[in-house]
Amino acid sequence: MSDARSASGRNRRNTGSDATEPVSVTKPAAKKQATATQPAGTPVPRPTQVLLAVVALVVSALGVAVASISLFFLHSWLLTSTEKSNKHPAKGKKALTHQQIIDQVHSVPKSQATASVVLVLALVFVAFAAYRGRYWSRWAVLGLWVLSSFTGALCSLNYIFAIRSSSPLAFKLPTFLSAVAFVVAVVAVLLRPSAAYFNQNKPVRPAGAPARGGLFGPRPAGGGGGLFGPRPAAGGASRGGAATREAQPAAAAGVSASGPDRSRSKKRSAEAQAVAKGADLARTRAKAASKSRRTEA
């Protein structure tokens, strides 16, 4: 009876393991089938961070446009601020006349409008590139932000702290929103999901294309490579590895064969130079002896 029970228990264990095995085996197969049915050229979904960066860039461009337009209606504020700064001019600078102040006030909105048009077009172009998933757009956002901060554009970092100034609200509010939106765009582009998204959309180099090196990297055999990298041997890259392998033993044999001849010729030239120096020395001594004899006579 005990043997029968043990045998029935073993059969139940075997049947239980056999029943669970197809479930564990079919799950990976289903996953593989699902991935195989997915087409290879499907676009990668855009993460929320990239969409946030695109919206922030558009908002920053709108803020720059509104701020530049508001300057045309703020002549009185520009006039008073220019007159205040003119009362205490910097060292080495003369105070402006009234006519010069008026001309400067009229020229400020025009110059800002020209710079703002270029900046708005750049922001919209970079936003469109980021939305399309261009790999270089994330670095373009960072570079444009650094450039605008150094040049004092209407979306630079300084206008975030200028919200406490006495400027009119029609000017400092759009510049504040533009600067904050630009910072949000830079942070959103540098986050990890955005970096992974742009790296997936990085253009793939063809299989036969030569490898590119860095600025100081070694130059590959097919050309290109670093600017300051070591160059390949002359004729080795164009003729191929087989030609260089064949040329190396021949060159070694030529060097070994011509080695004794070159050493002999060097010895002969050295001996000839020594003989010539001895002859010149003897001539100078003979001339000196003859001069001494003449002086004695």
C-alpha positions as CSV (number, residue, x, y, z in Angstrom):
1,M,0.0,0.0,0.0
2,S,2.8,2.4,0.8
3,D,4.5,1.6,-2.5
4,A,1.3,2.4,-4.4
5,R,0.8,5.6,-2.6
6,S,4.3,6.8,-3.3
7,A,4.0,5.8,-6.9
8,S,0.7,7.8,-7.2
9,G,2.3,10.8,-5.5
10,R,5.2,10.7,-8.0
11,N,2.7,10.5,-10.9
12,R,0.8,13.5,-9.6
13,R,4.0,15.5,-9.3
14,N,5.1,14.6,-12.8
15,T,1.7,15.5,-14.2
16,G,1.7,18.8,-12.3
17,S,5.1,19.8,-13.6
18,D,4.1,18.8,-17.1
19,A,1.0,20.9,-16.9
20,T,2.9,24.0,-15.7
21,E,5.7,23.7,-18.2
22,P,3.7,24.7,-21.3
23,V,2.6,27.9,-19.6
24,S,6.2,29.0,-18.8
25,V,7.4,28.1,-22.2
26,T,4.6,29.8,-24.2
27,K,5.0,33.2,-22.5
28,P,8.4,34.1,-24.0
29,A,7.2,32.8,-27.3
30,A,4.2,35.2,-27.1
31,K,6.5,38.1,-26.3
32,K,8.7,37.3,-29.2
33,Q,5.8,37.0,-31.6
34,A,4.5,40.4,-30.4
35,T,7.8,42.0,-31.0
36,A,8.2,40.3,-34.4
37,T,4.8,41.6,-35.6
38,Q,5.8,45.2,-34.7
39,P,7.2,46.9,-37.8
40,A,10.8,48.1,-37.6
41,G,10.1,51.6,-39.0
42,T,7.5,52.7,-36.4
43,P,8.3,56.1,-34.9
44,V,9.5,56.3,-31.3
45,P,6.8,57.9,-29.1
46,R,7.7,61.3,-27.8
47,P,8.1,61.5,-24.0
48,T,6.3,64.2,-22.0
49,Q,9.6,66.0,-21.3
50,V,10.2,66.6,-25.0
51,L,6.6,68.0,-25.5
52,L,7.1,70.2,-22.4
53,A,10.4,71.6,-23.9
54,V,8.6,72.3,-27.3
55,V,5.8,74.2,-25.5
56,A,8.2,76.1,-23.4
57,L,10.2,77.2,-26.4
58,V,7.1,78.4,-28.1
59,V,6.0,80.3,-25.0
60,S,9.5,81.9,-24.7
61,A,9.3,83.0,-28.4
62,L,5.8,84.6,-27.7
63,G,7.2,86.4,-24.7
64,V,10.1,87.8,-26.7
65,A,7.7,89.0,-29.4
66,V,5.3,90.7,-26.9
67,A,8.1,92.4,-25.0
68,S,9.7,93.8,-28.2
69,I,6.4,95.1,-29.4
70,S,5.7,96.8,-26.0
71,L,8.8,98.9,-26.3
72,F,7.2,100.9,-29.1
73,F,4.5,102.1,-26.6
74,L,6.9,102.9,-23.7
75,H,8.7,106.0,-25.0
76,S,8.1,107.9,-21.7
77,W,9.7,105.1,-19.6
78,L,12.6,104.8,-22.0
79,L,13.1,108.6,-21.9
80,T,13.1,108.8,-18.1
81,S,15.4,105.9,-17.6
82,T,17.8,107.3,-20.2
83,E,17.8,110.7,-18.6
84,K,18.5,109.2,-15.1
85,S,21.5,107.2,-16.5
86,N,22.7,110.3,-18.3
87,K,22.9,112.3,-15.0
88,H,25.6,110.0,-13.7
89,P,27.6,109.0,-16.8
90,A,30.5,106.5,-16.6
91,K,34.0,107.6,-16.2
92,G,35.5,108.8,-19.5
93,K,32.1,109.3,-21.1
94,K,30.5,112.7,-21.8
95,A,26.9,113.4,-20.9
96,L,24.5,113.1,-23.9
97,T,22.6,116.1,-25.1
98,H,18.8,116.2,-25.2
99,Q,18.7,115.5,-28.9
100,Q,21.0,112.5,-28.5
101,I,18.8,111.2,-25.8
102,I,15.7,111.4,-28.0
103,D,17.5,109.7,-30.9
104,Q,18.6,106.9,-28.6
105,V,15.1,106.4,-27.2
106,H,13.7,106.2,-30.8
107,S,16.4,103.7,-31.8
108,V,16.1,101.2,-28.9
109,P,12.7,99.7,-30.0
110,K,13.9,99.3,-33.6
111,S,17.1,97.6,-32.6
112,Q,15.3,95.3,-30.1
113,A,12.7,94.4,-32.7
114,T,15.4,93.3,-35.2
115,A,17.1,91.2,-32.6
116,S,13.8,89.8,-31.4
117,V,12.8,88.7,-34.9
118,V,16.0,86.7,-35.3
119,L,15.6,85.2,-31.8
120,V,11.9,84.2,-32.3
121,L,12.7,82.5,-35.6
122,A,15.6,80.6,-34.0
123,L,13.4,79.5,-31.1
124,V,10.6,78.3,-33.3
125,F,13.0,76.5,-35.6
126,V,14.6,74.7,-32.7
127,A,11.2,73.9,-31.2
128,F,10.1,72.3,-34.5
129,A,13.4,70.3,-34.7
130,A,12.9,69.0,-31.2
131,Y,9.3,68.0,-32.0
132,R,10.6,66.1,-35.0
133,G,13.2,64.4,-32.8
134,R,16.3,65.8,-34.4
135,Y,19.4,64.6,-32.5
136,W,21.1,68.0,-32.6
137,S,18.1,70.0,-31.3
138,R,18.9,69.3,-27.6
139,W,22.3,70.8,-28.0
140,A,20.9,73.7,-30.0
141,V,18.5,74.6,-27.2
142,L,21.4,74.6,-24.7
143,G,23.7,76.7,-27.0
144,L,20.9,79.2,-27.8
145,W,20.2,79.7,-24.1
146,V,23.9,80.3,-23.3
147,L,24.2,82.7,-26.3
148,S,21.1,84.6,-25.3
149,S,22.2,84.9,-21.7
150,F,25.6,86.4,-22.7
151,T,24.1,88.8,-25.2
152,G,21.4,90.1,-22.9
153,A,18.5,89.0,-25.1
154,L,14.9,89.4,-23.9
155,C,14.8,85.8,-22.8
156,S,18.0,85.7,-20.9
157,L,18.4,84.7,-17.3
158,N,18.8,88.2,-16.1
159,Y,15.1,89.0,-16.7
160,I,14.1,86.4,-14.1
161,F,15.6,88.6,-11.4
162,A,14.4,91.9,-13.1
163,I,10.8,91.1,-12.1
164,R,11.4,93.2,-8.9
165,S,12.6,96.2,-10.9
166,S,10.6,99.4,-11.5
167,S,10.1,98.6,-15.2
168,P,6.5,98.7,-16.5
169,L,4.5,95.6,-16.2
170,A,3.9,95.4,-19.9
171,F,7.6,94.8,-20.4
172,K,8.9,92.9,-17.4
173,L,6.0,90.4,-17.3
174,P,6.6,88.9,-20.8
175,T,10.3,89.0,-20.4
176,F,10.0,87.1,-17.1
177,L,7.7,84.5,-18.6
178,S,10.1,84.1,-21.6
179,A,13.1,83.6,-19.4
180,V,11.4,81.1,-17.1
181,A,10.0,79.2,-20.1
182,F,13.5,79.0,-21.7
183,V,15.0,77.6,-18.5
184,V,12.2,75.0,-18.3
185,A,12.9,74.0,-21.9
186,V,16.7,73.6,-21.2
187,V,16.0,71.4,-18.1
188,A,13.4,69.3,-19.9
189,V,15.7,68.7,-22.9
190,L,18.6,67.5,-20.6
191,L,16.5,65.0,-18.7
192,R,17.1,61.3,-19.1
193,P,13.9,60.4,-21.1
194,S,14.6,63.3,-23.5
195,A,18.2,62.2,-24.0
196,A,17.1,58.6,-24.7
197,Y,14.5,59.8,-27.2
198,F,17.0,61.9,-29.1
199,N,19.6,59.2,-29.0
200,Q,17.1,56.7,-30.6
201,N,16.5,59.2,-33.4
202,K,20.2,59.7,-34.0
203,P,21.0,59.1,-37.7
204,V,22.6,55.7,-38.4
205,R,25.8,55.6,-40.3
206,P,25.9,53.4,-43.4
207,A,27.7,50.1,-43.2
208,G,30.4,51.1,-45.8
209,A,31.0,54.6,-44.5
210,P,34.4,55.2,-43.0
211,A,34.6,55.6,-39.2
212,R,34.9,59.1,-37.9
213,G,37.3,60.0,-35.2
214,G,37.5,62.9,-32.8
215,L,39.5,66.1,-33.1
216,F,42.6,64.5,-31.8
217,G,41.7,60.9,-32.6
218,P,43.7,58.6,-34.9
219,R,42.9,58.7,-38.6
220,P,41.3,55.5,-39.9
221,A,42.5,53.7,-43.0
222,G,39.7,54.9,-45.2
223,G,40.3,58.6,-44.6
224,G,38.7,61.2,-42.3
225,G,39.5,60.9,-38.7
226,G,40.9,63.5,-36.3
227,L,42.4,66.7,-37.3
228,F,45.6,66.3,-35.2
229,G,45.6,62.5,-35.2
230,P,48.5,60.4,-36.6
231,R,48.3,59.9,-40.4
232,P,48.6,56.5,-42.0
233,A,51.6,55.5,-43.9
234,A,51.8,56.9,-47.5
235,G,50.1,54.5,-49.9
236,G,49.1,52.1,-47.2
237,A,45.5,53.2,-46.9
238,S,44.8,53.4,-50.6
239,R,46.5,50.2,-51.7
240,G,45.1,48.1,-48.8
241,G,46.6,45.9,-46.1
242,A,47.8,43.3,-48.5
243,A,50.0,45.8,-50.4
244,T,51.6,47.0,-47.2
245,R,52.2,43.5,-45.9
246,E,54.0,42.7,-49.2
247,A,56.0,45.9,-49.1
248,Q,57.2,45.6,-45.6
249,P,59.4,42.4,-46.1
250,A,60.8,43.9,-49.3
251,A,61.7,47.2,-47.6
252,A,63.3,45.3,-44.8
253,A,65.4,43.2,-47.2
254,G,66.4,46.4,-49.1
255,V,67.5,48.0,-45.8
256,S,69.5,45.0,-44.7
257,A,71.2,44.7,-48.2
258,S,72.1,48.4,-48.5
259,G,73.3,48.7,-44.8
260,P,77.0,47.7,-45.3
261,D,77.3,49.8,-48.5
262,R,76.1,52.8,-46.7
263,S,78.4,52.3,-43.8
264,R,81.4,51.9,-46.1
265,S,80.6,55.0,-48.0
266,K,80.3,56.9,-44.7
267,K,83.7,55.7,-43.6
268,R,85.3,56.8,-47.0
269,S,83.7,60.2,-46.8
270,A,85.0,60.6,-43.3
271,E,88.5,59.6,-44.3
272,A,88.4,62.0,-47.2
273,Q,87.3,64.9,-45.0
274,A,90.2,64.1,-42.5
275,V,92.7,64.1,-45.3
276,A,91.4,67.4,-46.6
277,K,91.6,69.0,-43.2
278,G,95.2,67.8,-42.7
279,A,96.2,69.3,-46.1
280,D,94.6,72.6,-45.2
281,L,96.4,72.6,-41.8
282,A,99.8,71.9,-43.5
283,R,99.2,74.7,-46.0
284,T,98.4,77.2,-43.2
285,R,101.6,76.2,-41.3
286,A,103.8,76.5,-44.4
287,K,102.4,80.0,-45.1
288,A,103.0,81.0,-41.5
289,A,106.6,79.7,-41.6
290,S,107.4,81.6,-44.8
291,K,106.0,84.8,-43.4
292,S,108.2,84.5,-40.3
293,R,111.3,83.9,-42.5
294,R,110.6,87.0,-44.5
295,T,110.3,89.1,-41.5
296,E,113.5,87.8,-40.0
297,A,115.3,88.5,-43.3
